[in-house]
Amino acid sequence: MAMPISCSALRRTALVLALVAGGMPAFAQESADQSANQSTDQSATQIASNQPVGEVVLIPNRVIYPGETIELAALKRVTLIAGKHKPDAVATRAEDLDGKVAKRTLLPGRYIPSAAIREAWLVEQGASVQVFFIAGGLTISATAVTLQPGAAGDLVKVRNIDSGKILSGTVMADGTIQVSAS
């Protein structure tokens, strides 16, 4: 004789399958679950005031593809179930995510790993840039072509257009490259 499956056992099974299938879902409070546990004559305000407050995080509300700039419109704010905490190494705040670029596909309802986002490139591969060498009062500038893309503070390789020599330098906030003596 088959035993009836309880709703909580079904939810646990679905959760295990979701974790095994790829990524960790954000455990958000669902208003339907809250209202099922409360009597039907209570107002939403009374229900909310009886619930402990969870941590608020941002998760994608649609698929965000690799190379796409993350905008706040593509994210939704959810409150984690009381007692649940977000895992380490995930970006969940607006200042961590706005204007960053996805390195891999970000799925709706899932946390966004910090390793899955990067700063937007200031210089693209193959772009012509100004390269500066500064030592004391001496400043030497040249034009070069970037051999790899980079964000502010990244170390990139460039090829001097005049000499053909390959140099390594740091991308500055204004998009120029600063090289040092090697």
Sine and cosine of phi, psi and omega as CSV:
sin_phi,cos_phi,sin_psi,cos_psi,sin_omega,cos_omega
0.00,0.00,0.75,-0.66,-0.04,-1.00
-0.98,0.21,0.66,-0.75,0.02,-1.00
-1.00,0.01,0.65,-0.76,0.05,-1.00
-0.93,0.37,0.62,-0.78,-0.01,-1.00
-1.00,-0.01,0.79,-0.61,0.01,-1.00
-0.97,0.25,0.35,-0.94,-0.03,-1.00
-0.90,0.44,-0.64,0.77,-0.02,-1.00
-0.93,0.36,-0.57,0.82,0.05,-1.00
-0.92,0.40,-0.62,0.79,0.04,-1.00
-0.90,0.44,-0.67,0.74,0.02,-1.00
-0.90,0.43,-0.68,0.74,0.03,-1.00
-0.87,0.48,-0.68,0.73,0.01,-1.00
-0.89,0.45,-0.69,0.73,0.02,-1.00
-0.89,0.45,-0.63,0.78,0.01,-1.00
-0.91,0.42,-0.70,0.72,0.03,-1.00
-0.88,0.48,-0.68,0.73,0.03,-1.00
-0.89,0.45,-0.65,0.76,0.00,-1.00
-0.91,0.42,-0.65,0.76,0.01,-1.00
-0.92,0.39,-0.65,0.76,0.01,-1.00
-0.94,0.34,-0.60,0.80,-0.09,-1.00
-0.95,0.31,-0.31,0.95,0.07,-1.00
0.60,-0.80,0.98,-0.21,0.13,-0.99
1.00,-0.02,0.27,-0.96,0.02,-1.00
-0.97,-0.24,0.80,-0.60,0.05,-1.00
-0.97,0.24,0.45,-0.89,0.12,-0.99
-0.98,0.17,0.78,-0.62,-0.03,-1.00
-1.00,0.08,1.00,-0.07,-0.04,-1.00
-0.99,-0.17,0.49,-0.87,0.08,-1.00
-0.95,0.31,0.69,-0.72,0.05,-1.00
-0.95,-0.33,0.74,-0.67,-0.05,-1.00
-0.90,0.43,-0.48,0.88,0.01,-1.00
-0.92,0.40,-0.64,0.77,0.04,-1.00
-0.92,0.40,-0.63,0.77,0.00,-1.00
-0.90,0.43,-0.71,0.70,-0.06,-1.00
-0.94,0.33,-0.45,0.89,0.04,-1.00
-0.93,0.37,-0.50,0.87,-0.02,-1.00
-1.00,0.07,-0.20,0.98,-0.04,-1.00
-0.95,-0.31,0.36,-0.93,0.06,-1.00
-0.94,0.34,0.42,-0.91,-0.13,-0.99
-0.96,0.27,-0.25,0.97,-0.05,-1.00
-1.00,-0.03,-0.03,1.00,0.03,-1.00
-0.99,0.16,0.56,-0.83,0.04,-1.00
-0.99,0.15,0.25,-0.97,0.01,-1.00
-0.89,0.46,-0.58,0.81,0.01,-1.00
-0.90,0.43,-0.68,0.73,0.02,-1.00
-0.90,0.43,-0.64,0.77,0.01,-1.00
-0.89,0.45,-0.72,0.69,-0.02,-1.00
-0.90,0.45,-0.61,0.80,-0.03,-1.00
-0.95,0.31,-0.38,0.92,0.02,-1.00
-0.99,0.10,-0.25,0.97,-0.06,-1.00
-1.00,-0.03,0.67,-0.75,0.11,-0.99
-0.92,0.39,0.54,-0.84,-0.06,-1.00
-0.99,0.12,0.76,-0.66,0.03,-1.00
-0.99,-0.17,0.07,-1.00,0.01,-1.00
-0.97,0.26,0.67,-0.75,0.01,-1.00
-1.00,-0.09,0.77,-0.64,-0.01,-1.00
-0.72,-0.69,0.28,-0.96,0.08,-1.00
-0.95,-0.31,0.72,-0.70,0.06,-1.00
-0.71,-0.70,0.37,-0.93,0.02,-1.00
-0.90,0.43,0.60,-0.80,0.10,-1.00
-0.97,-0.23,0.00,1.00,0.07,-1.00
-0.45,-0.89,0.16,-0.99,0.03,-1.00
-0.94,0.35,0.75,-0.66,0.08,-1.00
-0.92,-0.40,0.85,-0.52,-0.12,-0.99
-1.00,0.00,0.39,-0.92,0.03,-1.00
-0.84,0.54,0.69,-0.72,0.00,-1.00
1.00,0.03,-0.14,0.99,-0.02,-1.00
-1.00,0.09,0.67,-0.74,0.06,-1.00
-0.97,0.25,0.74,-0.67,-0.03,-1.00
-0.99,0.13,0.82,-0.57,0.05,-1.00
-0.91,-0.41,0.45,-0.89,-0.02,-1.00
-0.89,0.46,-0.43,0.90,0.03,-1.00
-0.92,0.39,-0.37,0.93,-0.01,-1.00
-1.00,0.02,0.05,1.00,-0.04,-1.00
-0.87,-0.49,0.44,-0.90,0.11,-0.99
-0.79,-0.62,0.50,-0.87,-0.02,-1.00
-1.00,-0.05,0.81,-0.59,0.05,-1.00
-0.77,-0.63,0.44,-0.90,0.06,-1.00
-0.97,-0.25,0.82,-0.57,0.01,-1.00
-0.94,0.35,0.47,-0.88,0.06,-1.00
-0.86,0.51,0.66,-0.75,-0.01,-1.00
-0.81,0.58,0.72,-0.69,-0.03,-1.00
1.00,-0.05,-0.33,0.94,0.04,-1.00
-1.00,0.00,0.65,-0.76,0.04,-1.00
-0.83,-0.56,0.51,-0.86,0.01,-1.00
-0.93,0.36,0.53,-0.85,0.05,-1.00
-0.93,0.38,0.32,-0.95,0.08,-1.00
-0.94,0.35,0.34,-0.94,0.08,-1.00
0.90,0.44,0.57,0.82,0.15,-0.99
-0.82,-0.57,0.58,-0.81,0.02,-1.00
-1.00,-0.09,0.84,-0.55,-0.06,-1.00
-0.71,-0.71,0.05,1.00,-0.01,-1.00
-0.95,-0.30,0.47,-0.88,-0.05,-1.00
-0.84,0.54,-0.67,0.74,-0.03,-1.00
-0.94,0.35,-0.37,0.93,0.06,-1.00
-0.98,0.20,-0.38,0.92,-0.19,-0.98
-0.90,-0.43,-0.57,0.82,-0.11,-0.99
-0.90,0.44,0.83,-0.56,0.03,-1.00
1.00,0.07,-0.11,0.99,0.05,-1.00
-0.98,0.21,0.20,-0.98,-0.03,-1.00
-0.89,-0.46,0.68,-0.73,0.02,-1.00
-0.96,0.27,0.74,-0.68,0.07,-1.00
-1.00,0.04,-0.41,0.91,0.02,-1.00
-0.58,-0.81,0.10,-0.99,-0.03,-1.00
-0.92,0.40,0.77,-0.63,0.05,-1.00
-0.95,-0.32,0.82,-0.57,-0.10,-1.00
-1.00,-0.09,0.52,-0.85,0.02,-1.00
-0.88,0.47,0.61,-0.79,0.06,-1.00
0.98,0.21,0.09,1.00,-0.02,-1.00
-0.92,-0.39,0.48,-0.88,0.12,-0.99
-0.88,0.47,0.37,-0.93,0.03,-1.00
-0.95,-0.31,0.95,-0.31,0.01,-1.00
-0.89,0.45,0.63,-0.78,0.02,-1.00
-0.86,0.51,-0.52,0.86,0.01,-1.00
-0.96,0.29,-0.18,0.98,-0.04,-1.00
-1.00,-0.07,0.07,1.00,0.02,-1.00
-0.77,-0.63,0.38,-0.92,0.04,-1.00
-0.56,-0.83,0.23,-0.97,0.10,-0.99
-0.94,0.34,0.45,-0.89,0.08,-1.00
-0.94,0.35,0.59,-0.81,0.00,-1.00
-0.93,0.37,0.70,-0.72,0.16,-0.99
-1.00,0.02,-0.54,0.84,0.05,-1.00
-0.81,-0.58,0.70,-0.71,0.02,-1.00
-1.00,-0.09,0.38,-0.93,0.06,-1.00
-0.90,0.43,0.72,-0.70,0.02,-1.00
1.00,0.06,0.00,1.00,0.00,-1.00
-0.99,0.16,0.51,-0.86,0.07,-1.00
-1.00,0.08,0.79,-0.61,-0.04,-1.00
-0.72,-0.69,0.32,-0.95,0.11,-0.99
-1.00,0.01,0.74,-0.68,0.03,-1.00
-0.92,-0.40,0.72,-0.69,-0.02,-1.00
-0.84,-0.55,0.66,-0.75,0.18,-0.98
-0.88,-0.48,0.86,-0.51,-0.03,-1.00
-0.84,-0.54,0.83,-0.56,0.06,-1.00
-0.65,-0.76,0.96,-0.27,-0.04,-1.00
0.89,0.46,-0.84,-0.54,0.00,-1.00
-1.00,0.01,-0.06,1.00,-0.04,-1.00
-1.00,-0.02,0.79,-0.62,0.08,-1.00
-0.77,-0.64,0.83,-0.56,0.05,-1.00
-0.89,-0.46,0.75,-0.66,0.03,-1.00
-0.83,-0.56,0.48,-0.88,0.02,-1.00
-0.46,-0.89,0.27,-0.96,0.08,-1.00
-0.98,-0.19,0.67,-0.74,-0.03,-1.00
-0.63,-0.78,0.23,-0.97,0.06,-1.00
-0.92,-0.39,0.75,-0.66,-0.01,-1.00
-0.96,0.28,0.65,-0.76,0.03,-1.00
-0.99,-0.15,-0.12,0.99,0.05,-1.00
-0.40,-0.92,0.43,-0.90,0.02,-1.00
-0.97,0.23,0.30,-0.95,0.03,-1.00
-0.29,-0.96,0.47,-0.88,0.09,-1.00
-0.98,-0.18,0.13,-0.99,0.00,-1.00
-0.84,0.54,0.77,-0.64,0.02,-1.00
1.00,-0.03,-0.20,0.98,0.01,-1.00
-0.97,0.24,0.54,-0.84,0.10,-1.00
-1.00,-0.03,0.86,-0.51,-0.03,-1.00
-0.79,-0.61,0.35,-0.94,0.07,-1.00
-0.99,-0.16,0.64,-0.77,0.03,-1.00
-0.72,-0.70,0.43,-0.90,0.06,-1.00
-0.93,-0.38,0.84,-0.54,0.05,-1.00
-0.90,0.43,0.80,-0.60,-0.05,-1.00
-0.91,0.41,-0.63,0.77,-0.06,-1.00
-0.96,0.28,-0.72,0.69,-0.10,-1.00
-0.99,-0.15,-0.34,0.94,-0.06,-1.00
0.98,0.18,0.01,1.00,-0.03,-1.00
-0.96,0.28,0.63,-0.78,0.02,-1.00
-1.00,-0.08,0.78,-0.63,-0.02,-1.00
-0.84,-0.54,0.40,-0.92,0.13,-0.99
-0.93,-0.37,0.68,-0.73,0.00,-1.00
-0.47,-0.88,0.19,-0.98,-0.03,-1.00
-0.99,-0.14,0.72,-0.69,0.05,-1.00
-0.96,0.28,0.80,-0.60,0.02,-1.00
-1.00,-0.07,0.25,-0.97,-0.07,-1.00
-0.88,0.47,-0.43,0.90,0.00,-1.00
-1.00,0.01,0.07,1.00,0.05,-1.00
1.00,-0.03,0.00,1.00,0.07,-1.00
-1.00,0.05,0.19,-0.98,0.01,-1.00
-0.89,-0.46,0.76,-0.66,0.04,-1.00
-0.94,-0.33,0.84,-0.55,0.02,-1.00
-0.96,-0.26,0.36,-0.93,0.04,-1.00
-0.83,-0.56,0.24,-0.97,0.01,-1.00
-0.93,0.37,0.68,-0.74,-0.01,-1.00
-0.85,-0.53,0.00,0.00,0.00,0.00
